[in-house]
Amino acid sequence: MERTIAAISTAMSTSGIGIVRISGEEAMEVISRIYRSKGGKKDIKKVSTHTIHYGYIYDGEELIDEVLVMIMKAPRTFTGEDTVEIDCHGGVFAMKRVLETVLKNGAGIAEPGEFTKRAFLNGRLDLSQAEAVIDVINAQNEYALKSSMEQLKGSLMRSVKEIRSHLIYHIAYIESALDDPEHISLDGYPQQLLEIVENEHREICNLLKTADDGKIIREGIKTVILGKPNAGKSSLLNLLVGENRAIVTDIAGTTRDILEEYINLHGVTLRMIDTAGIRETQDIVEKIGVEKAREIAKDADLILYVVDSSTPLDENDEEIIQMLSDKKAIVLYNKTDLASAVDMETLQKKTGHTIIPVSAVEETGIRELEEEIKNLFFSGNLSFNDEVYITNARHKEALEEAKKSLELVKNSIEMCMPEDFFSIDLMSAYESLGRIIGEEVGEDLVNEIFSKFCMGK
């Protein structure tokens, strides 16, 4: 925290503009040593905060680049420190030369995530907001971006702090009563506390209910396409992706390995996985592909079972139908452009899942498939106006621990245990929730979280 840091904050690739960021107590000194205004007279240390200045970066007497320099003085900055951003030309060499000049004149290279880490340590962000920064950067769809932005604005922090404020009040009340029983009575208090604990337990459970949706929002729906050879799986993948990613032939067993693509569906990411056709085979390579398909289907969020409606069901179809049990699945009644050999009503009874007629050749049924996927996972709607979505595994784990601690408090009350038992488990819940916002975390965890950030952020 004592050193002044600098890094390139834009991608290291040829672009119209690049940004070199400087933060720390010596930021203004560093920029004053290398910046010259167009007229060569302006002392950039004396300019007003939150202003932009046109000029040049010099390394000694060598002109490095023509730039815009943004001056932002503490505390109204992202890190809470004096901050300078140099907008230079976006060539890789140009950005590196500007950074080298900054480092030569008093700054040290920033570690990954160090700017955001300083914002956290200086109280500009809580830990959940800091983690939302990297989620915004990594967002792959509309919902992931909205969820991350809501968390960045403090939606999770507010929910957690409200629960913690109720808990700490009652922790303090119990401790005060135990220290001064003559003036603070605990008569009838356990029942009053039980009501509070049940309410906060309910709030935590409501947050945990969003974790499955949150995981899908962040990581996408792991969607595995299953079917016997030549059912049309690869044609369906190509149609959904919008390009010929999978090889399509009339030869059974063409697809032998796992092929993975990401598509965006109504703001949600689908991680589409095409697999080898399920059948018994003596071909060693194809056999490995079939085993991979069976294995990957076990961990799928969604299975798309592609049925070749032009050929009768066989033992391979029966195996796939068994794999659909206890899974979210949609049955795609494919090749509807050909004469039917499979009865849809019979198929529906066998699988117990929604049947959607599709034709990869005629490109029909895709809109119905998209709507069914959205309804299957999100009841047709996702809203970010009021609801907090738990998208971080660390947050989910902390909430689970807080939930268990409150359940212990409830058990202690029901068993008429001494009040100090209540206080111990209430404090455990309070501390678990504190880990979410960074009030109960160690230095090692903080370092681990920010090490996953990109350079310059």
LINRAFEN-V750801 format. One record per pair of residues at least 24 apart in sequence whose C-alpha atoms are under 6 Angstrom apart, sorted by the first residue. I is the first residue (numbers start at 1). GAP is how many residues later the second one is. D is the distance in Angstrom with one decimal. If there is no record, write none. Layout:
((I | GAP | D) (I | GAP | D))
This chain:
((4 | 103 | 5.1) (5 | 102 | 5.2) (5 | 103 | 4.8) (5 | 104 | 5.5) (5 | 105 | 5.0) (6 | 103 | 5.2) (6 | 104 | 5.3) (7 | 102 | 6.0) (7 | 103 | 5.6) (7 | 449 | 4.9) (8 | 448 | 5.3) (9 | 447 | 4.1) (12 | 80 | 5.7) (13 | 79 | 5.7) (14 | 76 | 5.7) (14 | 77 | 4.8) (14 | 78 | 5.9) (15 | 75 | 4.6) (16 | 74 | 5.0) (17 | 71 | 5.9) (17 | 72 | 4.7) (17 | 73 | 3.9) (18 | 69 | 5.8) (18 | 70 | 5.3) (18 | 71 | 5.6) (18 | 72 | 4.2) (19 | 67 | 5.5) (19 | 68 | 4.7) (20 | 65 | 5.7) (20 | 66 | 5.1) (21 | 63 | 5.8) (21 | 64 | 4.5) (22 | 61 | 5.6) (22 | 62 | 5.0) (23 | 59 | 5.7) (23 | 60 | 4.4) (24 | 57 | 5.4) (24 | 58 | 5.5) (30 | 75 | 5.8) (30 | 76 | 5.9) (34 | 24 | 5.1) (49 | 24 | 5.4) (59 | 42 | 5.8) (79 | 39 | 5.4) (79 | 40 | 4.0) (112 | 339 | 5.5) (112 | 341 | 5.4) (112 | 342 | 5.3) (112 | 343 | 4.4) (113 | 337 | 5.0) (113 | 340 | 4.6) (113 | 344 | 4.9) (115 | 342 | 5.4) (126 | 311 | 5.2) (127 | 310 | 4.6) (127 | 311 | 4.8) (128 | 309 | 5.1) (141 | 126 | 5.3) (141 | 127 | 5.8) (142 | 125 | 4.5) (143 | 124 | 5.6) (144 | 73 | 5.2) (144 | 74 | 5.3) (164 | 266 | 5.7) (171 | 252 | 5.4) (210 | 179 | 5.2) (210 | 180 | 5.8) (211 | 179 | 4.7) (214 | 175 | 5.3) (214 | 176 | 5.1) (214 | 177 | 4.2) (215 | 176 | 5.1) (220 | 49 | 4.5) (220 | 50 | 5.2) (220 | 51 | 5.9) (221 | 49 | 4.7) (221 | 50 | 5.7) (221 | 80 | 5.9) (222 | 49 | 4.8) (222 | 78 | 5.4) (222 | 79 | 5.0) (223 | 48 | 5.7) (223 | 49 | 4.9) (223 | 79 | 4.7) (223 | 80 | 5.7) (224 | 49 | 4.8) (224 | 79 | 4.9) (225 | 49 | 5.2) (225 | 78 | 5.9) (225 | 79 | 4.7) (226 | 79 | 4.9) (227 | 50 | 5.6) (227 | 78 | 5.6) (227 | 79 | 5.0) (228 | 49 | 4.3) (228 | 50 | 4.6) (229 | 24 | 5.6) (229 | 48 | 4.1) (231 | 76 | 5.8) (231 | 77 | 4.6) (236 | 124 | 5.6) (256 | 30 | 5.1) (256 | 33 | 4.8) (257 | 32 | 5.1) (279 | 37 | 5.5) (302 | 26 | 5.1) (302 | 27 | 5.4) (303 | 26 | 4.6) (304 | 25 | 5.8) (304 | 26 | 5.1) (304 | 27 | 6.0) (305 | 26 | 4.8) (305 | 27 | 5.9) (306 | 26 | 4.8) (307 | 25 | 6.0) (307 | 26 | 5.2) (307 | 27 | 5.6) (308 | 26 | 5.3) (309 | 24 | 5.9) (309 | 25 | 5.7) (309 | 26 | 6.0) (309 | 31 | 5.4) (309 | 32 | 5.7) (309 | 33 | 5.2) (310 | 29 | 5.7) (310 | 30 | 4.8) (310 | 31 | 4.9) (311 | 30 | 5.2) (312 | 29 | 5.3) (312 | 30 | 5.6) (321 | 30 | 5.9) (330 | 24 | 5.5) (331 | 24 | 4.8) (332 | 24 | 5.1) (332 | 25 | 5.9) (333 | 24 | 4.4) (333 | 25 | 5.8) (334 | 24 | 4.9) (334 | 25 | 5.4) (335 | 24 | 4.9) (395 | 41 | 5.5) (398 | 34 | 5.2) (402 | 27 | 4.1) (402 | 30 | 5.5) (405 | 24 | 5.3))
